[in-house]
Amino acid sequence: MSVQDIDWLKRRLKIAMLESKLFKIRHDYQLLMLLYLGARPSPMSRSALVKKIGCSEVSFRKYYHDLADQGLIEILTSSSDKRKKSVGLTPVGRALLREYEKAFHQIARP
């Protein structure tokens, strides 16, 4: 293994520790959810988010509720159709995502 490979692995480990510390993330799908939601100015439908991250409905439900319980995302119900749910970042989730992105770029730079 080259020195560059070892340096990359060290940076990746620091990033994983950052993810765990900030978001208490237990799975990459949770980080994907936060990143997709953070890239949007408004909430997105729950079904669209499931398709974007590509996990099973059962897993998605678990990760989705876990992030909501942590106060990182909010689950919104449509006023016209109570069955339709959308998901958005909370102010806390958005602030943590900004903090993550700053730290990520500092770590990821070689």
Order of alpha helices (4+ residues) and beta strands (2+ residues): alpha-alpha-beta-alpha-alpha-beta-beta-alpha
